[in-house]
Amino acid sequence: MTDTPARFSLPVLSSKKLRPSQPKDQPKEKCGVIGIWNDPEAVRNTYLGLYAQQHRGQEAAGIAVCNGTDIEAIKDAGLVPEVFTERRLRKLEQLQLDENDHRPPSGVIG
């Protein structure tokens, strides 16, 4: 497990035409999806929502945050509490903050 998030450019806001591809050896289904926008507690609420939906799929879990420019994600194989340690949740909360004025400007998807 790594605490380093994957980074994706927002295709809508970016001139980059690259989209992340799905490696063939990773889970393909996204059984429980939650989206929270403009909420300072978005990371924690997403964690709780994913935990509540854990019965829908137990292969892997992931949370992505957006700072208005990039989407950064932490995901891994395993159950929600195994994937998201307190350290990883704090890292996601830090990533959610806007670098300019330290307000949570955007959303979280889990």
Backbone atoms as SQL, in Angstrom:
CREATE TABLE atoms (id INTEGER PRIMARY KEY, chain TEXT, resi INTEGER, resn TEXT, atom TEXT, x REAL, y REAL, z REAL);
INSERT INTO atoms VALUES
  (1, 'A', 1, 'MET', 'N', 0.838, -1.175, 0.000),
  (2, 'A', 1, 'MET', 'CA', 0.000, 0.000, 0.000),
  (3, 'A', 1, 'MET', 'C', 0.883, 1.238, 0.000),
  (4, 'A', 2, 'THR', 'N', 0.472, 2.205, -0.769),
  (5, 'A', 2, 'THR', 'CA', 1.207, 3.460, -0.803),
  (6, 'A', 2, 'THR', 'C', 0.281, 4.614, -0.447),
  (7, 'A', 3, 'ASP', 'N', 0.828, 5.607, 0.216),
  (8, 'A', 3, 'ASP', 'CA', 0.047, 6.791, 0.565),
  (9, 'A', 3, 'ASP', 'C', 0.134, 7.848, -0.521),
  (10, 'A', 4, 'THR', 'N', 0.869, 7.570, -1.577),
  (11, 'A', 4, 'THR', 'CA', 0.990, 8.522, -2.669),
  (12, 'A', 4, 'THR', 'C', -0.205, 8.377, -3.595),
  (13, 'A', 5, 'PRO', 'N', -0.988, 9.437, -3.756),
  (14, 'A', 5, 'PRO', 'CA', -2.170, 9.339, -4.598),
  (15, 'A', 5, 'PRO', 'C', -1.820, 9.347, -6.077),
  (16, 'A', 6, 'ALA', 'N', -2.697, 8.753, -6.876),
  (17, 'A', 6, 'ALA', 'CA', -2.590, 8.861, -8.326),
  (18, 'A', 6, 'ALA', 'C', -3.193, 10.197, -8.725),
  (19, 'A', 7, 'ARG', 'N', -2.646, 10.851, -9.738),
  (20, 'A', 7, 'ARG', 'CA', -3.145, 12.166, -10.162),
  (21, 'A', 7, 'ARG', 'C', -3.669, 12.074, -11.588),
  (22, 'A', 8, 'PHE', 'N', -4.861, 12.636, -11.804),
  (23, 'A', 8, 'PHE', 'CA', -5.486, 12.689, -13.113),
  (24, 'A', 8, 'PHE', 'C', -5.877, 14.127, -13.405),
  (25, 'A', 9, 'SER', 'N', -5.668, 14.582, -14.628),
  (26, 'A', 9, 'SER', 'CA', -6.144, 15.906, -15.012),
  (27, 'A', 9, 'SER', 'C', -7.636, 15.829, -15.278),
  (28, 'A', 10, 'LEU', 'N', -8.331, 16.889, -14.954),
  (29, 'A', 10, 'LEU', 'CA', -9.749, 16.950, -15.273),
  (30, 'A', 10, 'LEU', 'C', -9.889, 17.193, -16.772),
  (31, 'A', 11, 'PRO', 'N', -10.432, 16.242, -17.542),
  (32, 'A', 11, 'PRO', 'CA', -10.534, 16.423, -18.990),
  (33, 'A', 11, 'PRO', 'C', -11.359, 17.653, -19.376),
  (34, 'A', 12, 'VAL', 'N', -12.335, 17.995, -18.586),
  (35, 'A', 12, 'VAL', 'CA', -13.191, 19.133, -18.898),
  (36, 'A', 12, 'VAL', 'C', -12.425, 20.444, -18.764),
  (37, 'A', 13, 'LEU', 'N', -11.522, 20.520, -17.808),
  (38, 'A', 13, 'LEU', 'CA', -10.806, 21.753, -17.528),
  (39, 'A', 13, 'LEU', 'C', -9.414, 21.793, -18.143),
  (40, 'A', 14, 'SER', 'N', -9.001, 20.722, -18.754),
  (41, 'A', 14, 'SER', 'CA', -7.634, 20.618, -19.235),
  (42, 'A', 14, 'SER', 'C', -7.610, 20.424, -20.744),
  (43, 'A', 15, 'SER', 'N', -6.551, 20.884, -21.359),
  (44, 'A', 15, 'SER', 'CA', -6.382, 20.643, -22.788),
  (45, 'A', 15, 'SER', 'C', -5.786, 19.261, -23.047),
  (46, 'A', 16, 'LYS', 'N', -5.367, 18.577, -21.987),
  (47, 'A', 16, 'LYS', 'CA', -4.817, 17.229, -22.139),
  (48, 'A', 16, 'LYS', 'C', -5.910, 16.294, -22.643),
  (49, 'A', 17, 'LYS', 'N', -5.547, 15.425, -23.572),
  (50, 'A', 17, 'LYS', 'CA', -6.526, 14.489, -24.104),
  (51, 'A', 17, 'LYS', 'C', -6.337, 13.096, -23.526),
  (52, 'A', 18, 'LEU', 'N', -5.485, 12.987, -22.520),
  (53, 'A', 18, 'LEU', 'CA', -5.224, 11.692, -21.910),
  (54, 'A', 18, 'LEU', 'C', -6.240, 11.406, -20.821),
  (55, 'A', 19, 'ARG', 'N', -6.747, 10.232, -20.812),
  (56, 'A', 19, 'ARG', 'CA', -7.630, 9.774, -19.750),
  (57, 'A', 19, 'ARG', 'C', -6.988, 8.541, -19.133),
  (58, 'A', 20, 'PRO', 'N', -7.190, 8.340, -17.840),
  (59, 'A', 20, 'PRO', 'CA', -6.586, 7.165, -17.214),
  (60, 'A', 20, 'PRO', 'C', -7.156, 5.883, -17.809),
  (61, 'A', 21, 'SER', 'N', -6.301, 4.913, -18.051),
  (62, 'A', 21, 'SER', 'CA', -6.766, 3.632, -18.561),
  (63, 'A', 21, 'SER', 'C', -6.857, 2.636, -17.415),
  (64, 'A', 22, 'GLN', 'N', -7.673, 1.631, -17.589),
  (65, 'A', 22, 'GLN', 'CA', -7.904, 0.619, -16.567),
  (66, 'A', 22, 'GLN', 'C', -6.969, -0.561, -16.799),
  (67, 'A', 23, 'PRO', 'N', -5.980, -0.785, -15.921),
  (68, 'A', 23, 'PRO', 'CA', -5.135, -1.967, -16.069),
  (69, 'A', 23, 'PRO', 'C', -5.976, -3.244, -16.002),
  (70, 'A', 24, 'LYS', 'N', -5.590, -4.226, -16.788),
  (71, 'A', 24, 'LYS', 'CA', -6.379, -5.451, -16.892),
  (72, 'A', 24, 'LYS', 'C', -6.364, -6.300, -15.630),
  (73, 'A', 25, 'ASP', 'N', -5.367, -6.115, -14.754),
  (74, 'A', 25, 'ASP', 'CA', -5.262, -6.940, -13.555),
  (75, 'A', 25, 'ASP', 'C', -5.924, -6.309, -12.332),
  (76, 'A', 26, 'GLN', 'N', -6.684, -5.226, -12.512),
  (77, 'A', 26, 'GLN', 'CA', -7.358, -4.568, -11.394),
  (78, 'A', 26, 'GLN', 'C', -8.862, -4.791, -11.482),
  (79, 'A', 27, 'PRO', 'N', -9.564, -4.628, -10.360),
  (80, 'A', 27, 'PRO', 'CA', -11.020, -4.792, -10.377),
  (81, 'A', 27, 'PRO', 'C', -11.662, -3.883, -11.419),
  (82, 'A', 28, 'LYS', 'N', -12.696, -4.393, -12.086),
  (83, 'A', 28, 'LYS', 'CA', -13.330, -3.656, -13.177),
  (84, 'A', 28, 'LYS', 'C', -14.623, -2.963, -12.761),
  (85, 'A', 29, 'GLU', 'N', -15.280, -3.465, -11.747),
  (86, 'A', 29, 'GLU', 'CA', -16.583, -2.936, -11.356),
  (87, 'A', 29, 'GLU', 'C', -16.456, -1.847, -10.310),
  (88, 'A', 30, 'LYS', 'N', -17.373, -0.926, -10.351),
  (89, 'A', 30, 'LYS', 'CA', -17.486, 0.113, -9.326),
  (90, 'A', 30, 'LYS', 'C', -18.887, -0.028, -8.742),
  (91, 'A', 31, 'CYS', 'N', -18.995, -0.866, -7.738),
  (92, 'A', 31, 'CYS', 'CA', -20.304, -1.250, -7.209),
  (93, 'A', 31, 'CYS', 'C', -20.951, -0.200, -6.321),
  (94, 'A', 32, 'GLY', 'N', -20.189, 0.580, -5.618),
  (95, 'A', 32, 'GLY', 'CA', -20.754, 1.608, -4.749),
  (96, 'A', 32, 'GLY', 'C', -20.059, 2.931, -5.021),
  (97, 'A', 33, 'VAL', 'N', -20.773, 3.880, -5.573),
  (98, 'A', 33, 'VAL', 'CA', -20.180, 5.172, -5.914),
  (99, 'A', 33, 'VAL', 'C', -20.899, 6.264, -5.141),
  (100, 'A', 34, 'ILE', 'N', -20.121, 7.166, -4.548),
  (101, 'A', 34, 'ILE', 'CA', -20.659, 8.276, -3.765),
  (102, 'A', 34, 'ILE', 'C', -20.000, 9.546, -4.284),
  (103, 'A', 35, 'GLY', 'N', -20.758, 10.594, -4.432),
  (104, 'A', 35, 'GLY', 'CA', -20.200, 11.887, -4.821),
  (105, 'A', 35, 'GLY', 'C', -20.638, 12.956, -3.832),
  (106, 'A', 36, 'ILE', 'N', -19.696, 13.727, -3.323),
  (107, 'A', 36, 'ILE', 'CA', -19.996, 14.818, -2.389),
  (108, 'A', 36, 'ILE', 'C', -19.274, 16.052, -2.904),
  (109, 'A', 37, 'TRP', 'N', -19.980, 17.158, -2.972),
  (110, 'A', 37, 'TRP', 'CA', -19.416, 18.385, -3.528),
  (111, 'A', 37, 'TRP', 'C', -19.483, 19.519, -2.518),
  (112, 'A', 38, 'ASN', 'N', -18.412, 20.265, -2.397),
  (113, 'A', 38, 'ASN', 'CA', -18.362, 21.491, -1.604),
  (114, 'A', 38, 'ASN', 'C', -18.736, 21.268, -0.139),
  (115, 'A', 39, 'ASP', 'N', -18.114, 20.290, 0.474),
  (116, 'A', 39, 'ASP', 'CA', -18.365, 19.962, 1.877),
  (117, 'A', 39, 'ASP', 'C', -17.019, 19.777, 2.572),
  (118, 'A', 40, 'PRO', 'N', -16.735, 20.538, 3.628),
  (119, 'A', 40, 'PRO', 'CA', -15.443, 20.392, 4.305),
  (120, 'A', 40, 'PRO', 'C', -15.241, 19.015, 4.929),
  (121, 'A', 41, 'GLU', 'N', -16.312, 18.278, 5.162),
  (122, 'A', 41, 'GLU', 'CA', -16.215, 16.927, 5.729),
  (123, 'A', 41, 'GLU', 'C', -16.377, 15.857, 4.651),
  (124, 'A', 42, 'ALA', 'N', -16.146, 16.213, 3.400),
  (125, 'A', 42, 'ALA', 'CA', -16.408, 15.301, 2.284),
  (126, 'A', 42, 'ALA', 'C', -15.628, 13.993, 2.385),
  (127, 'A', 43, 'VAL', 'N', -14.357, 14.057, 2.758),
  (128, 'A', 43, 'VAL', 'CA', -13.546, 12.834, 2.824),
  (129, 'A', 43, 'VAL', 'C', -14.107, 11.881, 3.874),
  (130, 'A', 44, 'ARG', 'N', -14.391, 12.380, 5.068),
  (131, 'A', 44, 'ARG', 'CA', -14.919, 11.524, 6.151),
  (132, 'A', 44, 'ARG', 'C', -16.304, 10.988, 5.797),
  (133, 'A', 45, 'ASN', 'N', -17.151, 11.833, 5.213),
  (134, 'A', 45, 'ASN', 'CA', -18.489, 11.378, 4.839),
  (135, 'A', 45, 'ASN', 'C', -18.438, 10.348, 3.713),
  (136, 'A', 46, 'THR', 'N', -17.497, 10.509, 2.801),
  (137, 'A', 46, 'THR', 'CA', -17.320, 9.514, 1.738),
  (138, 'A', 46, 'THR', 'C', -16.853, 8.192, 2.327),
  (139, 'A', 47, 'TYR', 'N', -15.911, 8.250, 3.255),
  (140, 'A', 47, 'TYR', 'CA', -15.442, 7.035, 3.929),
  (141, 'A', 47, 'TYR', 'C', -16.621, 6.300, 4.578),
  (142, 'A', 48, 'LEU', 'N', -17.441, 7.029, 5.317),
  (143, 'A', 48, 'LEU', 'CA', -18.593, 6.405, 5.984),
  (144, 'A', 48, 'LEU', 'C', -19.576, 5.824, 4.976),
  (145, 'A', 49, 'GLY', 'N', -19.798, 6.530, 3.885),
  (146, 'A', 49, 'GLY', 'CA', -20.694, 6.024, 2.846),
  (147, 'A', 49, 'GLY', 'C', -20.163, 4.768, 2.188),
  (148, 'A', 50, 'LEU', 'N', -18.866, 4.743, 1.908),
  (149, 'A', 50, 'LEU', 'CA', -18.266, 3.544, 1.322),
  (150, 'A', 50, 'LEU', 'C', -18.320, 2.372, 2.295),
  (151, 'A', 51, 'TYR', 'N', -18.091, 2.658, 3.556),
  (152, 'A', 51, 'TYR', 'CA', -18.170, 1.614, 4.579),
  (153, 'A', 51, 'TYR', 'C', -19.582, 1.022, 4.614),
  (154, 'A', 52, 'ALA', 'N', -20.585, 1.890, 4.523),
  (155, 'A', 52, 'ALA', 'CA', -21.978, 1.426, 4.538),
  (156, 'A', 52, 'ALA', 'C', -22.313, 0.598, 3.297),
  (157, 'A', 53, 'GLN', 'N', -21.635, 0.850, 2.186),
  (158, 'A', 53, 'GLN', 'CA', -21.899, 0.121, 0.942),
  (159, 'A', 53, 'GLN', 'C', -20.927, -1.042, 0.722),
  (160, 'A', 54, 'GLN', 'N', -20.092, -1.338, 1.704),
  (161, 'A', 54, 'GLN', 'CA', -19.056, -2.353, 1.552),
  (162, 'A', 54, 'GLN', 'C', -19.616, -3.695, 1.096),
  (163, 'A', 55, 'HIS', 'N', -20.831, -4.018, 1.491),
  (164, 'A', 55, 'HIS', 'CA', -21.427, -5.305, 1.125),
  (165, 'A', 55, 'HIS', 'C', -21.620, -5.446, -0.387),
  (166, 'A', 56, 'ARG', 'N', -21.593, -4.338, -1.129),
  (167, 'A', 56, 'ARG', 'CA', -21.818, -4.377, -2.579),
  (168, 'A', 56, 'ARG', 'C', -20.591, -4.879, -3.340),
  (169, 'A', 57, 'GLY', 'N', -19.442, -4.780, -2.747),
  (170, 'A', 57, 'GLY', 'CA', -18.225, -5.235, -3.407),
  (171, 'A', 57, 'GLY', 'C', -17.064, -5.168, -2.436),
  (172, 'A', 58, 'GLN', 'N', -16.330, -6.249, -2.327),
  (173, 'A', 58, 'GLN', 'CA', -15.270, -6.299, -1.328),
  (174, 'A', 58, 'GLN', 'C', -13.893, -6.464, -1.955),
  (175, 'A', 59, 'GLU', 'N', -13.784, -6.244, -3.271),
  (176, 'A', 59, 'GLU', 'CA', -12.483, -6.374, -3.928),
  (177, 'A', 59, 'GLU', 'C', -11.549, -5.224, -3.608),
  (178, 'A', 60, 'ALA', 'N', -12.084, -4.007, -3.631),
  (179, 'A', 60, 'ALA', 'CA', -11.226, -2.831, -3.506),
  (180, 'A', 60, 'ALA', 'C', -12.052, -1.621, -3.095),
  (181, 'A', 61, 'ALA', 'N', -11.345, -0.557, -2.726),
  (182, 'A', 61, 'ALA', 'CA', -12.009, 0.699, -2.359),
  (183, 'A', 61, 'ALA', 'C', -11.122, 1.852, -2.806),
  (184, 'A', 62, 'GLY', 'N', -11.745, 2.986, -3.094),
  (185, 'A', 62, 'GLY', 'CA', -10.980, 4.158, -3.504),
  (186, 'A', 62, 'GLY', 'C', -11.739, 5.434, -3.221),
  (187, 'A', 63, 'ILE', 'N', -10.990, 6.488, -2.951),
  (188, 'A', 63, 'ILE', 'CA', -11.557, 7.820, -2.786),
  (189, 'A', 63, 'ILE', 'C', -10.709, 8.765, -3.621),
  (190, 'A', 64, 'ALA', 'N', -11.382, 9.602, -4.407),
  (191, 'A', 64, 'ALA', 'CA', -10.706, 10.619, -5.211),
  (192, 'A', 64, 'ALA', 'C', -11.163, 11.991, -4.746),
  (193, 'A', 65, 'VAL', 'N', -10.234, 12.924, -4.677),
  (194, 'A', 65, 'VAL', 'CA', -10.564, 14.299, -4.304),
  (195, 'A', 65, 'VAL', 'C', -10.149, 15.228, -5.441),
  (196, 'A', 66, 'CYS', 'N', -10.825, 16.359, -5.519),
  (197, 'A', 66, 'CYS', 'CA', -10.542, 17.340, -6.557),
  (198, 'A', 66, 'CYS', 'C', -10.238, 18.678, -5.908),
  (199, 'A', 67, 'ASN', 'N', -9.151, 19.312, -6.334),
  (200, 'A', 67, 'ASN', 'CA', -8.803, 20.632, -5.812),
  (201, 'A', 67, 'ASN', 'C', -9.180, 21.738, -6.789),
  (202, 'A', 68, 'GLY', 'N', -9.965, 21.408, -7.806),
  (203, 'A', 68, 'GLY', 'CA', -10.379, 22.378, -8.805),
  (204, 'A', 68, 'GLY', 'C', -9.594, 22.271, -10.093),
  (205, 'A', 69, 'THR', 'N', -8.428, 21.651, -10.043),
  (206, 'A', 69, 'THR', 'CA', -7.591, 21.484, -11.223),
  (207, 'A', 69, 'THR', 'C', -7.328, 20.013, -11.515),
  (208, 'A', 70, 'ASP', 'N', -6.965, 19.280, -10.498),
  (209, 'A', 70, 'ASP', 'CA', -6.617, 17.865, -10.649),
  (210, 'A', 70, 'ASP', 'C', -7.490, 17.004, -9.753),
  (211, 'A', 71, 'ILE', 'N', -7.623, 15.755, -10.154),
  (212, 'A', 71, 'ILE', 'CA', -8.243, 14.739, -9.313),
  (213, 'A', 71, 'ILE', 'C', -7.112, 13.855, -8.818),
  (214, 'A', 72, 'GLU', 'N', -7.052, 13.639, -7.522),
  (215, 'A', 72, 'GLU', 'CA', -6.055, 12.742, -6.947),
  (216, 'A', 72, 'GLU', 'C', -6.799, 11.645, -6.203),
  (217, 'A', 73, 'ALA', 'N', -6.343, 10.412, -6.381),
  (218, 'A', 73, 'ALA', 'CA', -7.055, 9.271, -5.826),
  (219, 'A', 73, 'ALA', 'C', -6.124, 8.370, -5.032),
  (220, 'A', 74, 'ILE', 'N', -6.666, 7.809, -3.983),
  (221, 'A', 74, 'ILE', 'CA', -6.014, 6.729, -3.254),
  (222, 'A', 74, 'ILE', 'C', -6.965, 5.547, -3.343),
  (223, 'A', 75, 'LYS', 'N', -6.462, 4.437, -3.850),
  (224, 'A', 75, 'LYS', 'CA', -7.281, 3.235, -3.988),
  (225, 'A', 75, 'LYS', 'C', -6.386, 2.026, -3.803),
  (226, 'A', 76, 'ASP', 'N', -7.011, 0.942, -3.349),
  (227, 'A', 76, 'ASP', 'CA', -6.237, -0.269, -3.124),
  (228, 'A', 76, 'ASP', 'C', -7.198, -1.442, -2.984),
  (229, 'A', 77, 'ALA', 'N', -6.673, -2.636, -3.065),
  (230, 'A', 77, 'ALA', 'CA', -7.466, -3.836, -2.854),
  (231, 'A', 77, 'ALA', 'C', -7.744, -3.991, -1.367),
  (232, 'A', 78, 'GLY', 'N', -8.927, -4.483, -1.049),
  (233, 'A', 78, 'GLY', 'CA', -9.267, -4.735, 0.342),
  (234, 'A', 78, 'GLY', 'C', -10.530, -4.029, 0.773),
  (235, 'A', 79, 'LEU', 'N', -10.891, -4.256, 2.023),
  (236, 'A', 79, 'LEU', 'CA', -12.074, -3.636, 2.600),
  (237, 'A', 79, 'LEU', 'C', -11.795, -2.171, 2.930),
  (238, 'A', 80, 'VAL', 'N', -12.847, -1.378, 3.013),
  (239, 'A', 80, 'VAL', 'CA', -12.718, 0.064, 3.252),
  (240, 'A', 80, 'VAL', 'C', -11.833, 0.375, 4.460),
  (241, 'A', 81, 'PRO', 'N', -12.054, -0.236, 5.649),
  (242, 'A', 81, 'PRO', 'CA', -11.200, 0.111, 6.794),
  (243, 'A', 81, 'PRO', 'C', -9.746, -0.348, 6.634),
  (244, 'A', 82, 'GLU', 'N', -9.508, -1.333, 5.787),
  (245, 'A', 82, 'GLU', 'CA', -8.136, -1.780, 5.533),
  (246, 'A', 82, 'GLU', 'C', -7.418, -0.815, 4.591),
  (247, 'A', 83, 'VAL', 'N', -8.134, -0.304, 3.611),
  (248, 'A', 83, 'VAL', 'CA', -7.547, 0.592, 2.618),
  (249, 'A', 83, 'VAL', 'C', -7.314, 1.980, 3.200),
  (250, 'A', 84, 'PHE', 'N', -8.276, 2.479, 3.978),
  (251, 'A', 84, 'PHE', 'CA', -8.208, 3.862, 4.453),
  (252, 'A', 84, 'PHE', 'C', -7.839, 3.940, 5.924),
  (253, 'A', 85, 'THR', 'N', -6.538, 4.005, 6.147),
  (254, 'A', 85, 'THR', 'CA', -6.017, 4.252, 7.489),
  (255, 'A', 85, 'THR', 'C', -6.242, 5.730, 7.816),
  (256, 'A', 86, 'GLU', 'N', -6.071, 6.081, 9.069),
  (257, 'A', 86, 'GLU', 'CA', -6.202, 7.489, 9.472),
  (258, 'A', 86, 'GLU', 'C', -5.209, 8.362, 8.701),
  (259, 'A', 87, 'ARG', 'N', -4.026, 7.837, 8.485),
  (260, 'A', 87, 'ARG', 'CA', -3.002, 8.592, 7.740),
  (261, 'A', 87, 'ARG', 'C', -3.459, 8.891, 6.312),
  (262, 'A', 88, 'ARG', 'N', -4.036, 7.901, 5.652),
  (263, 'A', 88, 'ARG', 'CA', -4.518, 8.099, 4.283),
  (264, 'A', 88, 'ARG', 'C', -5.694, 9.072, 4.233),
  (265, 'A', 89, 'LEU', 'N', -6.591, 8.986, 5.204),
  (266, 'A', 89, 'LEU', 'CA', -7.719, 9.922, 5.243),
  (267, 'A', 89, 'LEU', 'C', -7.221, 11.354, 5.424),
  (268, 'A', 90, 'ARG', 'N', -6.249, 11.547, 6.296),
  (269, 'A', 90, 'ARG', 'CA', -5.690, 12.893, 6.491),
  (270, 'A', 90, 'ARG', 'C', -5.015, 13.400, 5.217),
  (271, 'A', 91, 'LYS', 'N', -4.335, 12.508, 4.498),
  (272, 'A', 91, 'LYS', 'CA', -3.692, 12.889, 3.236),
  (273, 'A', 91, 'LYS', 'C', -4.740, 13.360, 2.229),
  (274, 'A', 92, 'LEU', 'N', -5.840, 12.646, 2.130),
  (275, 'A', 92, 'LEU', 'CA', -6.918, 13.050, 1.220),
  (276, 'A', 92, 'LEU', 'C', -7.513, 14.391, 1.625),
  (277, 'A', 93, 'GLU', 'N', -7.672, 14.602, 2.917),
  (278, 'A', 93, 'GLU', 'CA', -8.204, 15.884, 3.391),
  (279, 'A', 93, 'GLU', 'C', -7.264, 17.029, 3.021),
  (280, 'A', 94, 'GLN', 'N', -5.969, 16.790, 3.119),
  (281, 'A', 94, 'GLN', 'CA', -4.991, 17.816, 2.735),
  (282, 'A', 94, 'GLN', 'C', -5.063, 18.100, 1.241),
  (283, 'A', 95, 'LEU', 'N', -5.226, 17.042, 0.444),
  (284, 'A', 95, 'LEU', 'CA', -5.292, 17.206, -1.006),
  (285, 'A', 95, 'LEU', 'C', -6.541, 17.965, -1.435),
  (286, 'A', 96, 'GLN', 'N', -7.600, 17.834, -0.662),
  (287, 'A', 96, 'GLN', 'CA', -8.860, 18.488, -0.999),
  (288, 'A', 96, 'GLN', 'C', -8.761, 20.007, -0.859),
  (289, 'A', 97, 'LEU', 'N', -7.866, 20.471, -0.006),
  (290, 'A', 97, 'LEU', 'CA', -7.749, 21.912, 0.218),
  (291, 'A', 97, 'LEU', 'C', -7.168, 22.612, -1.004),
  (292, 'A', 98, 'ASP', 'N', -7.700, 23.744, -1.315),
  (293, 'A', 98, 'ASP', 'CA', -7.173, 24.558, -2.401),
  (294, 'A', 98, 'ASP', 'C', -5.831, 25.125, -1.964),
  (295, 'A', 99, 'GLU', 'N', -4.825, 25.005, -2.788),
  (296, 'A', 99, 'GLU', 'CA', -3.481, 25.461, -2.422),
  (297, 'A', 99, 'GLU', 'C', -3.422, 26.968, -2.222),
  (298, 'A', 100, 'ASN', 'N', -4.278, 27.728, -2.866),
  (299, 'A', 100, 'ASN', 'CA', -4.210, 29.190, -2.775),
  (300, 'A', 100, 'ASN', 'C', -4.794, 29.739, -1.490),
  (301, 'A', 101, 'ASP', 'N', -5.990, 29.320, -1.141),
  (302, 'A', 101, 'ASP', 'CA', -6.623, 29.938, 0.025),
  (303, 'A', 101, 'ASP', 'C', -7.061, 28.941, 1.087),
  (304, 'A', 102, 'HIS', 'N', -6.713, 27.676, 0.923),
  (305, 'A', 102, 'HIS', 'CA', -6.966, 26.639, 1.925),
  (306, 'A', 102, 'HIS', 'C', -8.442, 26.504, 2.289),
  (307, 'A', 103, 'ARG', 'N', -9.297, 26.648, 1.300),
  (308, 'A', 103, 'ARG', 'CA', -10.714, 26.347, 1.488),
  (309, 'A', 103, 'ARG', 'C', -11.024, 25.112, 0.667),
  (310, 'A', 104, 'PRO', 'N', -11.896, 24.243, 1.158),
  (311, 'A', 104, 'PRO', 'CA', -12.268, 23.085, 0.351),
  (312, 'A', 104, 'PRO', 'C', -13.187, 23.522, -0.785),
  (313, 'A', 105, 'PRO', 'N', -12.663, 23.659, -2.025),
  (314, 'A', 105, 'PRO', 'CA', -13.446, 24.227, -3.093),
  (315, 'A', 105, 'PRO', 'C', -14.277, 23.228, -3.861),
  (316, 'A', 106, 'SER', 'N', -14.016, 21.961, -3.686),
  (317, 'A', 106, 'SER', 'CA', -14.599, 21.046, -4.640),
  (318, 'A', 106, 'SER', 'C', -15.039, 19.760, -3.994),
  (319, 'A', 107, 'GLY', 'N', -15.008, 18.690, -4.735),
  (320, 'A', 107, 'GLY', 'CA', -15.682, 17.485, -4.312),
  (321, 'A', 107, 'GLY', 'C', -14.808, 16.282, -4.087),
  (322, 'A', 108, 'VAL', 'N', -15.482, 15.247, -3.645),
  (323, 'A', 108, 'VAL', 'CA', -14.861, 13.968, -3.358),
  (324, 'A', 108, 'VAL', 'C', -15.746, 12.900, -3.966),
  (325, 'A', 109, 'ILE', 'N', -15.118, 11.922, -4.581),
  (326, 'A', 109, 'ILE', 'CA', -15.843, 10.789, -5.135),
  (327, 'A', 109, 'ILE', 'C', -15.236, 9.534, -4.548),
  (328, 'A', 110, 'GLY', 'N', -16.081, 8.650, -4.080),
  (329, 'A', 110, 'GLY', 'CA', -15.585, 7.411, -3.517),
  (330, 'A', 110, 'GLY', 'C', -16.217, 6.240, -4.165);
